[in-house]
């Protein structure tokens, strides 16, 4: 394995990101109750046992398409390897990424998240992304290309 750092994700600008565990109608901008509640919980500490229950895996996006009637959601088909298989993941990233530029990209996914319904579609996981405080920039967490699909992220 190379000592090179993974290539930096391309910086995007727009207004928000979306968590499948949150009703998409609650997330509009940084002033919404959902964002404020998340900020208040940011200082809450968890123990290592609770963190250990979160299963983070490297996935590879096999297809991506916009969700009709949604300004923010993309529907992704993601391969998480032999243990977790293929999953459909909905992500509020369409203001930052075009579907065609995501195909083939490796991402980090919360593989054991309870499925959620968004816009009538089931999301079976959550991708990890980082954003600035006002949500004008969002970058997908990039595990690099050296790791195999399904690799555990620790």
VENRA-V441107 format. One record per run of one state. SS is the DSSP state (A for helix, B for strand, O for the rest). FROM is the first residue (numbers start at 1). TO is the last residue. Records with the same first field share a line. If there is no record, write none. Layout:
BEGIN
SS->FROM-TO + FROM-TO
END
This chain:
BEGIN
O->1-23 + 27-32 + 42-47 + 53-55 + 67-73 + 80-80 + 85-85 + 92-98 + 103-105 + 111-115 + 119-120 + 124-125 + 128-128 + 132-137 + 141-151 + 154-154
A->24-26 + 33-41 + 48-52 + 81-84 + 99-102
B->56-66 + 74-79 + 86-91 + 106-110 + 116-118 + 121-123 + 126-127 + 129-131 + 138-140 + 152-153
END
